[in-house]
Amino acid sequence: MDGTALARRISERTALHAAKITERTGTAPCLATVLVGEDPASVTYVRMKQNRCAKAGITSRHVELPAETTTEELVAALTALSEDPEISGILLQHPVPHHIDERAAFEAIAPGKDVDGVTMHSFAAMGFGLPGFVSCTPGGIMRLLEAYDVDLTGKHAVVVGRSAILGKPAGMLLLERNATVTYCHSRTVDLPSIVRQADVLVAAVGKAEFIRGEDIKPGAVVLDAGYNEGNVGDVHFESAAARASLITPVPGGVGPMTIAVLLEQTVQAAAAQAGLDLAAL
């Protein structure tokens, strides 16, 4: 499953919408990125997202805070961005330093600017199947499944991972599309036996090549949301690809889709804040 090509198509459409919003309002959509500390991987991710914004006609404002920033200081910075009319969407790069209450920080983001889909408001919207911003990686996974015409009705989807912004929302979105969903995690007993039942497998456990090809059901669709040292995912690609009907590579699969959905939702937020109907632009 070629996430790079699909992400490019989504981003091209996003750029057209961004240009039309800019033309109609005189102001380009703007994504605020907030980084606490100097984690090298996070710095790289934020820079990549800023570059993608520029290519899509989205301006960006970067807020860099020292590693010793308190929860209260981070909440104040996010609240100020939420109240700033020039900001369309807000991305808090995670993880944040351990001493910060990450959930309190996420909840300081206004729901209408939560383009990364990390607040409880967005989580509830996904759970209830209501309009709202989806968590970007699960949203990217669903777009891949749609693009490759994977019919989820009645299929057994197994999600390995239960984070609030990846595993859990991925399962909710799959359930909304009529899949039967099983969540697995680090304490699941006999995990391989459950993985072998999956018609659709979402790997989001954060361990390099944790899932091996011998545990993939022949013909299964495999979506690898992991990214680990050495540019490898949570699935051993070569052995899994020999059994799967469709599989996402790492890199070039789910990763590009995550950023494409982030940009798309930033433009959607800008349109809503301007009172514009994107479909009519």
Secondary structure, 3 states (H helix, E strand, C coil): CCHHHHHHHHHHHHHHHHHHHHHHHCCCCEEEEEEECCCHHHHHHHHHHHHHHHHCCCEEEEEEECCCCCHHHHHHHHHHHHHCCCCCEEEECCCCCCCCCHHHHHCCCCHHHCCCCCCHHHHHHHHHCCCCCCCHHHHHHHHHHHHCCCCCCCCEEEEECCCCCCHHHHHHHHHHCCCEEEEECCCCCCHHHHHCCCCEEEECCCCCCCECHHHCCCCCEEEECCCECCCECCECHHHHHCCCCEECCCCCCHHHHHHHHHHHHHHHHHHHHCCCCHHHC
